[in-house]
Amino acid sequence: EDSKHDGKGHTLCAVSTLTPAIRKELDSGANIDAAAKVGEAVAEKCKALNIGTVVFDKGGFLYHGRVKAVAEAAREGGLVF
């Protein structure tokens, strides 16, 4: 049993380049470096909420570029998906 899944498909944690704490650190929100920052931030936020296993929804996008950067940074931050 995955005790961290809410069982309802609800979003429990989210971060984007529009999040104020991240936005101030970025020159551009539309590149691989920004995507990596988002991945790091979501991993930190999930840890703070005691969430270790997540579902990574790439929204139909191919797994490369920015999508891959978010996923890899989140995994490096300790998230499992």
Backbone as XML, in Angstrom:
<?xml version="1.0"?>
<chain id="A" units="angstrom">
  <residue number="1" name="GLU">
    <atom name="N" x="0.841" y="-1.186" z="0.000"/>
    <atom name="CA" x="0.000" y="0.000" z="0.000"/>
    <atom name="C" x="0.878" y="1.238" z="0.000"/>
  </residue>
  <residue number="2" name="ASP">
    <atom name="N" x="0.529" y="2.187" z="-0.825"/>
    <atom name="CA" x="1.258" y="3.444" z="-0.904"/>
    <atom name="C" x="0.548" y="4.453" z="-0.007"/>
  </residue>
  <residue number="3" name="SER">
    <atom name="N" x="1.080" y="4.654" z="1.181"/>
    <atom name="CA" x="0.424" y="5.489" z="2.180"/>
    <atom name="C" x="0.459" y="6.979" z="1.840"/>
  </residue>
  <residue number="4" name="LYS">
    <atom name="N" x="1.296" y="7.384" z="0.876"/>
    <atom name="CA" x="1.399" y="8.795" z="0.528"/>
    <atom name="C" x="0.432" y="9.196" z="-0.579"/>
  </residue>
  <residue number="5" name="HIS">
    <atom name="N" x="-0.245" y="8.224" z="-1.214"/>
    <atom name="CA" x="-1.203" y="8.533" z="-2.270"/>
    <atom name="C" x="-2.548" y="8.814" z="-1.637"/>
  </residue>
  <residue number="6" name="ASP">
    <atom name="N" x="-3.168" y="9.882" z="-2.059"/>
    <atom name="CA" x="-4.446" y="10.222" z="-1.430"/>
    <atom name="C" x="-5.579" y="9.339" z="-1.929"/>
  </residue>
  <residue number="7" name="GLY">
    <atom name="N" x="-5.323" y="8.526" z="-2.960"/>
    <atom name="CA" x="-6.329" y="7.596" z="-3.441"/>
    <atom name="C" x="-7.408" y="8.228" z="-4.291"/>
  </residue>
  <residue number="8" name="LYS">
    <atom name="N" x="-7.371" y="9.543" z="-4.476"/>
    <atom name="CA" x="-8.411" y="10.242" z="-5.204"/>
    <atom name="C" x="-7.889" y="10.958" z="-6.439"/>
  </residue>
  <residue number="9" name="GLY">
    <atom name="N" x="-6.584" y="10.884" z="-6.663"/>
    <atom name="CA" x="-6.014" y="11.566" z="-7.816"/>
    <atom name="C" x="-5.897" y="13.066" z="-7.637"/>
  </residue>
  <residue number="10" name="HIS">
    <atom name="N" x="-5.906" y="13.537" z="-6.419"/>
    <atom name="CA" x="-5.810" y="14.966" z="-6.141"/>
    <atom name="C" x="-4.356" y="15.411" z="-6.105"/>
  </residue>
  <residue number="11" name="THR">
    <atom name="N" x="-4.119" y="16.630" z="-6.531"/>
    <atom name="CA" x="-2.786" y="17.218" z="-6.464"/>
    <atom name="C" x="-2.511" y="17.643" z="-5.032"/>
  </residue>
  <residue number="12" name="LEU">
    <atom name="N" x="-1.423" y="17.134" z="-4.466"/>
    <atom name="CA" x="-1.069" y="17.442" z="-3.086"/>
    <atom name="C" x="0.039" y="18.478" z="-2.999"/>
  </residue>
  <residue number="13" name="CYS">
    <atom name="N" x="0.781" y="18.654" z="-4.098"/>
    <atom name="CA" x="1.911" y="19.573" z="-4.109"/>
    <atom name="C" x="2.174" y="19.992" z="-5.549"/>
  </residue>
  <residue number="14" name="ALA">
    <atom name="N" x="2.445" y="21.269" z="-5.773"/>
    <atom name="CA" x="2.751" y="21.746" z="-7.123"/>
    <atom name="C" x="3.703" y="22.927" z="-7.052"/>
  </residue>
  <residue number="15" name="VAL">
    <atom name="N" x="4.565" y="23.041" z="-8.058"/>
    <atom name="CA" x="5.515" y="24.147" z="-8.176"/>
    <atom name="C" x="5.631" y="24.480" z="-9.654"/>
  </residue>
  <residue number="16" name="SER">
    <atom name="N" x="5.838" y="25.743" z="-9.966"/>
    <atom name="CA" x="6.058" y="26.142" z="-11.358"/>
    <atom name="C" x="7.045" y="27.301" z="-11.404"/>
  </residue>
  <residue number="17" name="THR">
    <atom name="N" x="7.401" y="27.720" z="-12.609"/>
    <atom name="CA" x="8.305" y="28.869" z="-12.757"/>
    <atom name="C" x="7.607" y="30.162" z="-12.352"/>
  </residue>
  <residue number="18" name="LEU">
    <atom name="N" x="6.310" y="30.121" z="-12.139"/>
    <atom name="CA" x="5.570" y="31.305" z="-11.679"/>
    <atom name="C" x="5.520" y="31.401" z="-10.157"/>
  </residue>
  <residue number="19" name="THR">
    <atom name="N" x="5.991" y="30.361" z="-9.477"/>
    <atom name="CA" x="6.076" y="30.393" z="-8.022"/>
    <atom name="C" x="7.060" y="31.496" z="-7.633"/>
  </residue>
  <residue number="20" name="PRO">
    <atom name="N" x="6.643" y="32.466" z="-6.810"/>
    <atom name="CA" x="7.494" y="33.634" z="-6.511"/>
    <atom name="C" x="8.919" y="33.304" z="-6.072"/>
  </residue>
  <residue number="21" name="ALA">
    <atom name="N" x="9.101" y="32.306" z="-5.238"/>
    <atom name="CA" x="10.444" y="31.973" z="-4.753"/>
    <atom name="C" x="11.354" y="31.490" z="-5.883"/>
  </residue>
  <residue number="22" name="ILE">
    <atom name="N" x="10.786" y="30.852" z="-6.875"/>
    <atom name="CA" x="11.571" y="30.361" z="-8.000"/>
    <atom name="C" x="11.739" y="31.449" z="-9.056"/>
  </residue>
  <residue number="23" name="ARG">
    <atom name="N" x="10.679" y="32.171" z="-9.295"/>
    <atom name="CA" x="10.696" y="33.202" z="-10.339"/>
    <atom name="C" x="11.810" y="34.218" z="-10.137"/>
  </residue>
  <residue number="24" name="LYS">
    <atom name="N" x="12.061" y="34.594" z="-8.891"/>
    <atom name="CA" x="13.090" y="35.606" z="-8.622"/>
    <atom name="C" x="14.511" y="35.081" z="-8.891"/>
  </residue>
  <residue number="25" name="GLU">
    <atom name="N" x="14.686" y="33.750" z="-8.943"/>
    <atom name="CA" x="16.001" y="33.156" z="-9.192"/>
    <atom name="C" x="16.290" y="32.935" z="-10.677"/>
  </residue>
  <residue number="26" name="LEU">
    <atom name="N" x="15.303" y="33.134" z="-11.542"/>
    <atom name="CA" x="15.439" y="32.773" z="-12.947"/>
    <atom name="C" x="15.583" y="33.977" z="-13.866"/>
  </residue>
  <residue number="27" name="ASP">
    <atom name="N" x="16.434" y="33.811" z="-14.888"/>
    <atom name="CA" x="16.498" y="34.804" z="-15.955"/>
    <atom name="C" x="15.365" y="34.558" z="-16.942"/>
  </residue>
  <residue number="28" name="SER">
    <atom name="N" x="15.058" y="33.287" z="-17.173"/>
    <atom name="CA" x="13.984" y="32.884" z="-18.075"/>
    <atom name="C" x="13.279" y="31.687" z="-17.463"/>
  </residue>
  <residue number="29" name="GLY">
    <atom name="N" x="11.980" y="31.625" z="-17.634"/>
    <atom name="CA" x="11.218" y="30.496" z="-17.117"/>
    <atom name="C" x="11.004" y="29.422" z="-18.152"/>
  </residue>
  <residue number="30" name="ALA">
    <atom name="N" x="11.607" y="29.581" z="-19.328"/>
    <atom name="CA" x="11.338" y="28.671" z="-20.438"/>
    <atom name="C" x="12.600" y="27.983" z="-20.938"/>
  </residue>
  <residue number="31" name="ASN">
    <atom name="N" x="13.400" y="27.461" z="-20.017"/>
    <atom name="CA" x="14.591" y="26.727" z="-20.443"/>
    <atom name="C" x="14.860" y="25.554" z="-19.508"/>
  </residue>
  <residue number="32" name="ILE">
    <atom name="N" x="15.860" y="24.765" z="-19.837"/>
    <atom name="CA" x="16.159" y="23.558" z="-19.067"/>
    <atom name="C" x="16.626" y="23.897" z="-17.655"/>
  </residue>
  <residue number="33" name="ASP">
    <atom name="N" x="17.364" y="24.992" z="-17.495"/>
    <atom name="CA" x="17.807" y="25.382" z="-16.151"/>
    <atom name="C" x="16.613" y="25.705" z="-15.259"/>
  </residue>
  <residue number="34" name="ALA">
    <atom name="N" x="15.631" y="26.397" z="-15.808"/>
    <atom name="CA" x="14.421" y="26.716" z="-15.040"/>
    <atom name="C" x="13.668" y="25.440" z="-14.677"/>
  </residue>
  <residue number="35" name="ALA">
    <atom name="N" x="13.598" y="24.516" z="-15.613"/>
    <atom name="CA" x="12.908" y="23.252" z="-15.357"/>
    <atom name="C" x="13.594" y="22.478" z="-14.235"/>
  </residue>
  <residue number="36" name="ALA">
    <atom name="N" x="14.919" y="22.499" z="-14.224"/>
    <atom name="CA" x="15.657" y="21.812" z="-13.159"/>
    <atom name="C" x="15.373" y="22.457" z="-11.804"/>
  </residue>
  <residue number="37" name="LYS">
    <atom name="N" x="15.290" y="23.779" z="-11.766"/>
    <atom name="CA" x="14.961" y="24.476" z="-10.508"/>
    <atom name="C" x="13.572" y="24.055" z="-10.016"/>
  </residue>
  <residue number="38" name="VAL">
    <atom name="N" x="12.631" y="23.913" z="-10.938"/>
    <atom name="CA" x="11.277" y="23.480" z="-10.572"/>
    <atom name="C" x="11.328" y="22.073" z="-9.987"/>
  </residue>
  <residue number="39" name="GLY">
    <atom name="N" x="12.095" y="21.189" z="-10.600"/>
    <atom name="CA" x="12.233" y="19.826" z="-10.081"/>
    <atom name="C" x="12.819" y="19.794" z="-8.686"/>
  </residue>
  <residue number="40" name="GLU">
    <atom name="N" x="13.855" y="20.613" z="-8.460"/>
    <atom name="CA" x="14.466" y="20.695" z="-7.125"/>
    <atom name="C" x="13.464" y="21.223" z="-6.109"/>
  </residue>
  <residue number="41" name="ALA">
    <atom name="N" x="12.731" y="22.263" z="-6.503"/>
    <atom name="CA" x="11.779" y="22.893" z="-5.587"/>
    <atom name="C" x="10.622" y="21.968" z="-5.236"/>
  </residue>
  <residue number="42" name="VAL">
    <atom name="N" x="10.126" y="21.226" z="-6.218"/>
    <atom name="CA" x="9.011" y="20.322" z="-5.920"/>
    <atom name="C" x="9.483" y="19.191" z="-5.012"/>
  </residue>
  <residue number="43" name="ALA">
    <atom name="N" x="10.721" y="18.744" z="-5.179"/>
    <atom name="CA" x="11.259" y="17.703" z="-4.284"/>
    <atom name="C" x="11.350" y="18.232" z="-2.856"/>
  </residue>
  <residue number="44" name="GLU">
    <atom name="N" x="11.830" y="19.455" z="-2.704"/>
    <atom name="CA" x="11.931" y="20.063" z="-1.368"/>
    <atom name="C" x="10.551" y="20.228" z="-0.733"/>
  </residue>
  <residue number="45" name="LYS">
    <atom name="N" x="9.599" y="20.698" z="-1.526"/>
    <atom name="CA" x="8.244" y="20.927" z="-1.011"/>
    <atom name="C" x="7.593" y="19.600" z="-0.608"/>
  </residue>
  <residue number="46" name="CYS">
    <atom name="N" x="7.791" y="18.574" z="-1.415"/>
    <atom name="CA" x="7.232" y="17.261" z="-1.085"/>
    <atom name="C" x="7.858" y="16.702" z="0.187"/>
  </residue>
  <residue number="47" name="LYS">
    <atom name="N" x="9.168" y="16.869" z="0.328"/>
    <atom name="CA" x="9.833" y="16.408" z="1.556"/>
    <atom name="C" x="9.239" y="17.098" z="2.776"/>
  </residue>
  <residue number="48" name="ALA">
    <atom name="N" x="8.995" y="18.397" z="2.652"/>
    <atom name="CA" x="8.421" y="19.158" z="3.767"/>
    <atom name="C" x="7.025" y="18.650" z="4.127"/>
  </residue>
  <residue number="49" name="LEU">
    <atom name="N" x="6.313" y="18.109" z="3.135"/>
    <atom name="CA" x="4.973" y="17.574" z="3.361"/>
    <atom name="C" x="5.001" y="16.076" z="3.659"/>
  </residue>
  <residue number="50" name="ASN">
    <atom name="N" x="6.219" y="15.516" z="3.820"/>
    <atom name="CA" x="6.405" y="14.093" z="4.102"/>
    <atom name="C" x="5.866" y="13.210" z="2.976"/>
  </residue>
  <residue number="51" name="ILE">
    <atom name="N" x="6.082" y="13.649" z="1.736"/>
    <atom name="CA" x="5.680" y="12.897" z="0.550"/>
    <atom name="C" x="6.957" y="12.439" z="-0.141"/>
  </residue>
  <residue number="52" name="GLY">
    <atom name="N" x="7.096" y="11.142" z="-0.356"/>
    <atom name="CA" x="8.303" y="10.621" z="-0.982"/>
    <atom name="C" x="8.055" y="9.964" z="-2.325"/>
  </residue>
  <residue number="53" name="THR">
    <atom name="N" x="6.843" y="9.463" z="-2.521"/>
    <atom name="CA" x="6.488" y="8.803" z="-3.771"/>
    <atom name="C" x="5.405" y="9.631" z="-4.456"/>
  </residue>
  <residue number="54" name="VAL">
    <atom name="N" x="5.626" y="9.933" z="-5.735"/>
    <atom name="CA" x="4.703" y="10.796" z="-6.461"/>
    <atom name="C" x="4.341" y="10.197" z="-7.806"/>
  </residue>
  <residue number="55" name="VAL">
    <atom name="N" x="3.355" y="10.787" z="-8.447"/>
    <atom name="CA" x="2.998" y="10.473" z="-9.824"/>
    <atom name="C" x="3.465" y="11.650" z="-10.660"/>
  </residue>
  <residue number="56" name="PHE">
    <atom name="N" x="4.286" y="11.380" z="-11.660"/>
    <atom name="CA" x="4.803" y="12.427" z="-12.539"/>
    <atom name="C" x="3.979" y="12.428" z="-13.819"/>
  </residue>
  <residue number="57" name="ASP">
    <atom name="N" x="3.126" y="13.429" z="-13.972"/>
    <atom name="CA" x="2.275" y="13.554" z="-15.151"/>
    <atom name="C" x="2.931" y="14.528" z="-16.118"/>
  </residue>
  <residue number="58" name="LYS">
    <atom name="N" x="3.441" y="13.999" z="-17.212"/>
    <atom name="CA" x="4.124" y="14.845" z="-18.179"/>
    <atom name="C" x="3.156" y="15.500" z="-19.160"/>
  </residue>
  <residue number="59" name="GLY">
    <atom name="N" x="1.886" y="15.316" z="-18.944"/>
    <atom name="CA" x="0.861" y="16.013" z="-19.710"/>
    <atom name="C" x="0.894" y="15.768" z="-21.206"/>
  </residue>
  <residue number="60" name="GLY">
    <atom name="N" x="1.285" y="14.584" z="-21.613"/>
    <atom name="CA" x="1.305" y="14.263" z="-23.027"/>
    <atom name="C" x="2.570" y="14.695" z="-23.755"/>
  </residue>
  <residue number="61" name="PHE">
    <atom name="N" x="3.452" y="15.410" z="-23.055"/>
    <atom name="CA" x="4.698" y="15.846" z="-23.674"/>
    <atom name="C" x="5.696" y="14.697" z="-23.716"/>
  </residue>
  <residue number="62" name="LEU">
    <atom name="N" x="6.582" y="14.725" z="-24.706"/>
    <atom name="CA" x="7.634" y="13.722" z="-24.792"/>
    <atom name="C" x="8.605" y="13.888" z="-23.631"/>
  </residue>
  <residue number="63" name="TYR">
    <atom name="N" x="9.215" y="12.776" z="-23.246"/>
    <atom name="CA" x="10.165" y="12.794" z="-22.130"/>
    <atom name="C" x="11.541" y="13.204" z="-22.647"/>
  </residue>
  <residue number="64" name="HIS">
    <atom name="N" x="11.741" y="14.493" z="-22.818"/>
    <atom name="CA" x="13.039" y="15.039" z="-23.208"/>
    <atom name="C" x="13.045" y="16.523" z="-22.871"/>
  </residue>
  <residue number="65" name="GLY">
    <atom name="N" x="14.186" y="17.143" z="-22.975"/>
    <atom name="CA" x="14.284" y="18.578" z="-22.732"/>
    <atom name="C" x="13.850" y="18.990" z="-21.345"/>
  </residue>
  <residue number="66" name="ARG">
    <atom name="N" x="12.929" y="19.945" z="-21.291"/>
    <atom name="CA" x="12.489" y="20.494" z="-20.004"/>
    <atom name="C" x="11.753" y="19.476" z="-19.150"/>
  </residue>
  <residue number="67" name="VAL">
    <atom name="N" x="10.946" y="18.629" z="-19.769"/>
    <atom name="CA" x="10.219" y="17.598" z="-19.012"/>
    <atom name="C" x="11.219" y="16.660" z="-18.338"/>
  </residue>
  <residue number="68" name="LYS">
    <atom name="N" x="12.221" y="16.250" z="-19.079"/>
    <atom name="CA" x="13.260" y="15.364" z="-18.531"/>
    <atom name="C" x="14.032" y="16.063" z="-17.417"/>
  </residue>
  <residue number="69" name="ALA">
    <atom name="N" x="14.317" y="17.352" z="-17.582"/>
    <atom name="CA" x="15.062" y="18.112" z="-16.567"/>
    <atom name="C" x="14.289" y="18.186" z="-15.255"/>
  </residue>
  <residue number="70" name="VAL">
    <atom name="N" x="12.980" y="18.403" z="-15.338"/>
    <atom name="CA" x="12.150" y="18.435" z="-14.121"/>
    <atom name="C" x="12.206" y="17.081" z="-13.427"/>
  </residue>
  <residue number="71" name="ALA">
    <atom name="N" x="12.002" y="16.018" z="-14.200"/>
    <atom name="CA" x="11.972" y="14.672" z="-13.629"/>
    <atom name="C" x="13.309" y="14.298" z="-12.986"/>
  </residue>
  <residue number="72" name="GLU">
    <atom name="N" x="14.403" y="14.551" z="-13.690"/>
    <atom name="CA" x="15.706" y="14.182" z="-13.150"/>
    <atom name="C" x="16.048" y="14.966" z="-11.886"/>
  </residue>
  <residue number="73" name="ALA">
    <atom name="N" x="15.739" y="16.260" z="-11.867"/>
    <atom name="CA" x="16.016" y="17.069" z="-10.678"/>
    <atom name="C" x="15.146" y="16.615" z="-9.500"/>
  </residue>
  <residue number="74" name="ALA">
    <atom name="N" x="13.906" y="16.262" z="-9.766"/>
    <atom name="CA" x="13.026" y="15.780" z="-8.694"/>
    <atom name="C" x="13.530" y="14.463" z="-8.135"/>
  </residue>
  <residue number="75" name="ARG">
    <atom name="N" x="13.996" y="13.589" z="-9.020"/>
    <atom name="CA" x="14.547" y="12.297" z="-8.552"/>
    <atom name="C" x="15.817" y="12.527" z="-7.739"/>
  </residue>
  <residue number="76" name="GLU">
    <atom name="N" x="16.678" y="13.430" z="-8.212"/>
    <atom name="CA" x="17.901" y="13.740" z="-7.465"/>
    <atom name="C" x="17.573" y="14.326" z="-6.106"/>
  </residue>
  <residue number="77" name="GLY">
    <atom name="N" x="16.416" y="15.005" z="-6.019"/>
    <atom name="CA" x="15.968" y="15.563" z="-4.748"/>
    <atom name="C" x="15.354" y="14.538" z="-3.825"/>
  </residue>
  <residue number="78" name="GLY">
    <atom name="N" x="15.216" y="13.297" z="-4.286"/>
    <atom name="CA" x="14.725" y="12.227" z="-3.428"/>
    <atom name="C" x="13.347" y="11.709" z="-3.716"/>
  </residue>
  <residue number="79" name="LEU">
    <atom name="N" x="12.661" y="12.242" z="-4.723"/>
    <atom name="CA" x="11.329" y="11.745" z="-5.032"/>
    <atom name="C" x="11.408" y="10.445" z="-5.820"/>
  </residue>
  <residue number="80" name="VAL">
    <atom name="N" x="10.427" y="9.587" z="-5.602"/>
    <atom name="CA" x="10.343" y="8.309" z="-6.289"/>
    <atom name="C" x="9.094" y="8.333" z="-7.145"/>
  </residue>
  <residue number="81" name="PHE">
    <atom name="N" x="9.263" y="8.027" z="-8.438"/>
    <atom name="CA" x="8.117" y="7.886" z="-9.359"/>
    <atom name="C" x="8.506" y="7.059" z="-10.549"/>
  </residue>
</chain>
